[in-house]
Amino acid sequence: MFTKTITLKGSRHQIVLGYKSMETMTSAMREAPITPDSDHIRLKDDFGQTAYYTQDNLVSVVVTDLDAHEDLRVARSIAEARAQSAFQTALGQDPTLGFLVGGVKPGLVP
């Protein structure tokens, strides 16, 4: 599954369109009607949404592979857990702050 996030000038909101596959997303882009006398774009997604915007208002488009993004979130969570564990270990060994986690007591430096 894929999402396409569209950011427009002067808007605090983003348009997020969803697609079941890269093929349907690519097909939607090919079918977007752009005529020589108009810069208006209409995009439809696989879930009943239609976005209308003009090319001159377009700031950015971000395509996200949600399956790969899920893998990234898992890897990021594991890295954060490791960092938290290393922090807790270092905190317990610190002579000034170790008492917060039941480690070294202040003033009792070995």
Secondary structure, 3 states (H helix, E strand, C coil): CEEEEEEECCCCCEEEEEECCHHHHHHHHHHCCCECCECEEEEECCCCCEEEEEHHHEEEEEEEEHHHHHHHHHHHHHHHHHHHHHHHHHHHHCCCCHHHHCCCCCCCCC
